[in-house]
Amino acid sequence: MRIKEIQNLIKFVAKSGASEVTIEMEKLKLTIKTGSNQVVQETAPVVQPLAITQSQPVQLEEPKKSAQPEEDSKYVTITSPIIGTFYRKPSPDKPAFVEMGDSISEGSVLCVIEAMKLFNEIESEVSGKIVKVLVEDSTPVEFDQPLFLIDPS
């Protein structure tokens, strides 16, 4: 890896907000740390020049943001119990299970999550009013990802 490529990578990492990035290749290990202790370590000699191309993307993790803003703290967050695909409707030609502003009771079906060809109904844990739907229809969701905000009052 050429010195110019390393310098460009350091600038890219610094702008991204990531605190540390490690790249390991066959004959190279490069660790870039940002913040007050900026450190660049390079181990193992490089025998041949190496270029970073679009076929070798460098993926950086975004810094974690707070789960909820302060104004949302009075709301109950319904999260996904499984990994899968989030659906607001029981089928494409039917209306959504719930809309913003709907009043719901404990046990009301809010959505379905498809996992391994099985459709799992997600029920409300509380009674209240739907304040916000946090996920777009037909999109993948992760375990414990927030799906709905509910005002329990």
TAJOMO-V358076 format. One record per helix or strand. SS is the DSSP state (H for helix, E for strand). FROM is the first residue (numbers start at 1). TO is the last residue. If there is no record, write none. Layout:
ss:SS from:FROM to:TO
ss:SS from:FROM to:TO
This chain:
ss:H from:3 to:16
ss:E from:20 to:25
ss:E from:28 to:33
ss:E from:39 to:43
ss:H from:70 to:72
ss:E from:76 to:79
ss:E from:84 to:87
ss:E from:89 to:89
ss:E from:96 to:96
ss:E from:103 to:104
ss:E from:109 to:115
ss:E from:118 to:123
ss:E from:128 to:133
ss:E from:139 to:141
ss:E from:146 to:151
